[in-house]
Amino acid sequence: MDGQAGLDWLLWFLFIFLLSYISREMEIFRIIKEIETYLLLYGDIRKKAINCVVKTFKEAASKNGNMIDESAVEQRVLNLVETVFIEPASLDPYGIVNKLKHLLITSDETMSKEVKIILPSLDEISLENLKDLISAAHELNYIYKAVDHLYRMGKRFKSLWILMQLQAQLPIITEYVRALESSLEAFSKGFPIGDSAGPLVVDTFVKKNGGDFTYKLIAKKTILMEMNYKDRKIYVIKAHGPSGVTGHLDDALYNLFSTEKEIKMIITVDAALKYEGEKSGLVIDGIGVAIGGIGVEKFNIEKLASEKGLPLYAILVKMSIPEALSIMSKEVTLGIDKAVDRIGKIIEERTEAGDKVVLIGVGNTVGVYP
């Protein structure tokens, strides 16, 4: 009797062990199939982006009366898409910002040269928009390969934890991928995107309050507009539109300070990601420099302002990730006027008559004139 009971317990434990093993294998299989569905989506969007770049090259060539070899263009685009940015050594962090800036400039100039090899007579606006398209395709390619790498690692080692962590992040990654997909239309047609909110706000502020104005190049791909507002002198800096560039805002500010010594305040205007519970187009104030990206321009502007003892104010227009990269939505557009009004109030309340203020529109100026 005791022997039978012991056998029953053994069989019971074997059954529980087998059930848990089968359950685990089925869960791994289910997650793998779900990840594969996402990977198919990412692969299709990546292919769409590359085809969009090649199509834009073809249209630009036809417009300029040139003939191009589509297969050669596609291969060159694939090479650009696969190019990686290697960050500088940071064992000794001193001087790393200058090294980063040098690499960013080199990367941008290299891409311009690559595009010019294919289309030597391409105009500057089309060139910059095409470079943005290539950047979007590059980002989509990176996301696809990174997700595929983690998927293959998890599948190879049958690691439930790797697969579960990847599965949990896929909805968020997909939102970003969809946003990049939406940006393809904006850059190919030259329409403003959500990230153009900063340049559009300062441009609207000038046109609304400055009357007739002129602009001049103050740094590479960056312009300066001067205006008077309520007895204050306003220096407005933004990237030179309507091409899809973000300019060199830190260089522009340094160049301005080389001639203007009595600046009292710096205001940056930029798009910002909203929380899920916030409405798109919400305008909020900030203290500091509102510039995203790798941080080079942000560092240089903060350094200059701290050396001069200048207050740094920011105005942020809230939006989601898809809105930031898609053609500007109605909600974000409505936030533009609110941000323009807010600039006026900050200048009036925090400066005095005769003061000089720098207003910087941060973001991609695609579709925004000038």
Helices and strands as residue ranges (DSSP letters): H 2-63, H 70-82, H 96-118, H 124-157, H 160-189, G 194-196, H 197-209, E 215-219, E 222-229, E 232-239, H 249-257, E 263-273, E 283-287, H 296-308, E 312-319, H 321-325, H 330-350, E 356-361
